[in-house]
Amino acid sequence: MTAKEKKQDSQNKEITAENVLKYLSENPNLINKNIKLFNEMLLYKKNEGNVITFDDIRIRSLIKENNLLENKLKEIIKVAKNNKSIQEKLTRFSNEIISFREIKLLINYIENFAEKEFSSMHIDIKFVKLNGLVCINEKYFPKNKNFINFINYIYLEKKPILITENLISKFSLRDEIENLDSTVICPLGIEFPLGIILVKYKSEMMGIDLQFDLLNSLSETISYSLEQHIQK
């Protein structure tokens, strides 16, 4: 197509409101660079109505962005305060838990602490029958033979995981885990498997990432303390 044909073709194209709006949407900087021009194009008479100028639109946009930033800042501050509170609880937990010399008292303290300080979740503990742990209540030792394989599987994962119907079927855990809702399995054991904790969340107060971070910290602290009671 020659230059003359291109010129003629462009002249034949009708300029529609749709084309103008499309061009403006594809070139947003055009308005910012030509605020004065666009304002002059608008009919703006104080005594004849309230026509909004592009300056007004830009100011309102900035106010909206500022409000969004303020809300994000408030959310960040809220999360930081929650994190600080959780960290203080975990620090107190770590300091207390290493002082127990009787494992029965230690297990009771772990359960009571979790129930009191983290009321949004319920913790059940299951152990492997290692030397040094045999004197605790039998309820902590699963009778299901497949449960040991399940503990080994969780330990190899080395991180909290959400329980699934597939895992329950694979390891025959129907008697141990009845309800799948918000149930997380977390390994106990730093050097080798000690057991697991089953965590059921009573509410959705915390995001899933924060929940898993908390469980990692709890399980590591519990594991170090338990290892003191195992004769290697």
ABEGO torsion letter per residue (X at the ends): XBAAAAAAAAAABBBBAAAAAAAAAABAAAAAAAAAAAAAABBBBAAAEBBBBAAAAAAAAAAAAAAAAAAAAAAAAAAAAAAAAAAAAAAAAAAAAAABABAAAAAAAAAAAAAAABAABBBBBBBBBBBGAAABBAAABBABAAAAAAAAAAAAAGBBBBBBAAAAAAAGAAAABABABGBBBBBBEAABBAEBBBBBBABAABBAAAAAAAAAAAAAAAAAAAAAABBX
